[in-house]
Each structure stands twice: as structure tokens, then as C-alpha cells.
Amino acid sequence: MNLSFFDQFMTPHLLGIPLILIATLFPTLLYPHPGNRWIPNRLTTLQLWLLNLITKQLLLPLNKKGHKWALVLTSLMTFLLTINLLGLLPYTFTPTTQLSMNMALAFPLWLATLLTGLRNQPSISLGHLLPEGTPTPLIPALILIETTSLLIRPLALGVRLTANLTAGHLLIQLISTASMALLPIMPAVSLLTTSILLLLTILEVAVAMIQAYVFVLLLSLYLQENI
């Protein structure tokens, strides 16, 4: 029973070939593609409005130098948002429940923001490791603590996204299993459990959107520190 609960997080295979790449790239086929006209239909208009709203929110904490990252941040936000929401559908696989994939997204982008700061303003970037006015005896310990907190940022990004989505999927499966098991024994309790499941699903939709936004927002804040 315990194994079956975690089977949903295993990468699907077909003829021994992992399908995680297909699961990752398939959502891009659902996006409406622009045609010859500026605004072909209402769906494209809605897409442009959402992209404009997302871009404004992500670039809000950044100065003009950080606006060069607009395409990267907006694309990442759209990618995570689509995968997280599609993963809530029945009989689907959510690639963002894999820590390896989240770390593959978090580490290179965090490293890019760090290298940007070291190249453009090395003294200010290194100055974050030692706040001004620190007592001399505390300098070695504080540098060690700040360096550790800096290096742990990509791990925190990946673990946060993985843990929140994994916990939500497990709760949905546990409550749905309990609802089906209670249906022939106690129909009233099963109906109550189903209503709780419906509320939890709505909550997980919100969590999927919020976690995608938090992931990209933290990257934009790390970028702001280095530009």
C-alpha cells in the first residue's frame, strides 16, 4: 500500500525508455501559436494578457539592468505553472515532483545570478558575506554562515517546490482512497470525505500556481542582489 502511494512519482517508461522528456515538452503543444494576424482569437488575447501580467509582476523588484532576464523568467514561470497544473489531472505525471529536475532548473539559474554579480560588482557581491559593523571575533563564523546560506539557496528552491507538490499529491491520493474505501460501508462519511477532497483539490490548484510564482520570484530577488 505504501509503495502504491509513491508509484505516481516514478518516471513512466515505454519499452525501457523514460518518458519524462515527453511529459516535460508536451505542455508546450497546448499553447496557442500566433498566426499572421496580431490577435487571431480570444485564446491568444488571453494568453498575451496573462504573459503581460506575469512579466510585470516578476520584473517589479528588478531595476532596468534586470529587465534583460524578462524572457527567461517569464518562460520559466509559464513552464512551471503549466506543468504544475496539468499534473493535477488524473492519470498524469508531474515532472516537478522530481527533485533532480527542480535542481536542474534551480542550480544553473542561481549560478548565473551569482556569476553576474561577481562579474559586474565583485566587491558588493562579496560584501554580502560580511555585514558592515561586524565585531572582529565574529567575522570567521559569520563568513562561514553567510557562505553556507548562499550555497544552500538552489537546494532550498528545489526542495521547496518538490516537497509542496509531493505533499499535495499524496494528500489527494490518501483522501480519495479513503473515500472509495468508505463508500460501501459508510456512504455519509464517504460523501463528507469527497467534499473535503474537492476543497483540497482547489487548494492544490492554488498551491501549484503559488509555488511556480515563488520559485521564479526568489530567482528574481537573487538576481536583484547581484545587479
N, C-alpha and C positions, 0 to 999 in steps of 0.2 A: 504493500500500500504506500509506504514511504517513497519507494522508488518510482511508482506511477505518478506521484505528485510532481516529481522533478523531471519526468520524462519530457515535459513540454519545453524544457530549457536545453535539451540536447539538440545539436545541429542535425537537421534532416539530411539523409543521404539517399541517393538514387544510383544503383549499380556501383556502390562504393565511392561515389563522387559526392563531396559535401555541397549542399545547395545554398549555403549561406550567402554566396555571391549573388545568386539569382534573387534571393529574398531581400538582399540589400538594394539591388538595382531595379527591381520590379516597380516600386512606388513611383519612379520617375516616368513610367509609361502612363500614369494616371493624370499627370499634369497636362492641362490644355496647352497646346503649342500655338504660338501666334501664326496667323496667316498673312495674306497680302494686305489686309486692312489693319488699321491701327487697333480697333476694338472689334473683333469679329463677332463676339456673342457675350451674353451676360456672365457666363462662367469665366471667361478671360478677364472681364471687367472686375469680377470679384477677386480673382487671383491677383491682379495688379493692385487692387486696393489693400489686400492682405499683405502683399510684399512691401508696399509703401509704408504701411503701419508698422510692420516688423522692423524695417530698416530704420525708421525714425526712433523707435524705442531702443534699439541696440546702439545707435550712434549718439544717443543722448549724453552718456557720460564721457564721450570722447571729444578731443579737440579736432581741429581741421587736419592735423597730421594723421590721425587715426582713421579718417574717412577713406583712406586707401584700402582699408580692410573691409569696406562695406560689402563687397561681393562675397568674400569668404565667410563673414559672419552670417549674412542673410541666407546664403546657400546652406550653411551648416544648420541654422535654425529650421529652415524648411525641411531639410533631410531628416533631422531628429524628430521633428513634430509629426511628419508623415509616418515614419516607421513606428513611433510610439503609439499613434492612434490606430494604425492598421493592425498592430499586434494585439489589440483588444478584441478583434473579431474572432469568432470560433474557428478552430482548426487552422490557426495561423501560427507562424513562428516569428518571434520578436528578436531581431539581431542585437538590439541594445540591451538585452538581458545578459549578454556575454561580456564579461569583464575584459577579455582580450580585445574585443572590438572597441569598447569605450576607451580603453587605454591607448589603443592605436589612434584614436581621434584626439584624445586629450594631450598626450605627451608631445607629439610634433608641434601642435599649435602653441602649447605652453612654452616649448623650447624656442619657437620662433619669436614669441613676445620677449623672452629673456635675451635672446641674441640681438634683437632690435634695440633694446635698452643698452646693452653692453657696447654696441657699435656707435649709437648716436650720442649717448650721455653716460659714459662708463663711470664717472665719479659719482653721479647721482644714483645710478643703479646700485653700485656697491655701497653707497651711503645708507641704503635701506637696511643693511645688515647691522648697522651700529647707530642707533638714535643719538641725536645730539644731547650732550649733557650727561652721558652715562658715567657713573663712577668707575675709576680705573680698575679696582678689583673685580668688577662685574663684566669687564669687556670681553675676556675669553669665553665665559659662559654664555653671554648674550649673543656673541657672534655665532657660536655653535647652535644655539636655539633658533636664531633667525635663519641660519642656513638650512637647518632641518625643516623649518616651516616652509621655506621657499621650495625645497626639493620635494616636499610631500604634496604640493598643490596638484600636480597631474594625477596622483593616486587618489586624492580626495575627489577630484572631478569624476574620475571613472567609477569609483566605488559608490559615490552618491547616486549616480544615475542607475547603476546596476542594482543596488540594494532597494531603491524605491520601486522600480518596475518589477523586480522579482518578488518583493513582498506583496505587491498588489495582485499579481497573477496568482500567487499561492493562496491568498485570501479568497479570491474569486473561485478558485477550484475547490477549496475546502468547503465553502458555504454552498456551492452548487452541488457537491457530492452529498453533503448533509441534507439538503433539500430533497434530492431524489431518494435518499435512503429513508427519510421520514414520511414520504408521500403515502405508501400503503399502510403505515402504522398510525400516524397522527397527521391527517390531512391539514388540520388547522395550523399546527406548528410548521408544517411544510410550507403553507401559504405565507405565514409570517416570515419564514426564512427566505422565501423567494422575494418578498418585498424588501428585505434587508439587502439581498443580493442586487436588486435593481438600484438601490441607493448607493451601494458600494461601487457598482459599475459607473454610475455618474461621477462619483468621487474619483475613480481611477482615470476617467477621461480628463478631469481637471488636473490630476497629478501628472499625466502624460504630457500635457501642454506646459505645465509649470516647470517640470524637470528639464524639458528641452530649452525653455527660456532661461532657467537658472544656469544651465551648462554654458550657454553662449554668453550670458551676461557676465559671468565670472571671468570668462576669457577676455571680454572687452575691458573689464576692470583691471585685469593683469596687464593688458596692453596699455591702458591709460597710465599705469605706474611707470612704464618704460618709454613713454614718448613725451 
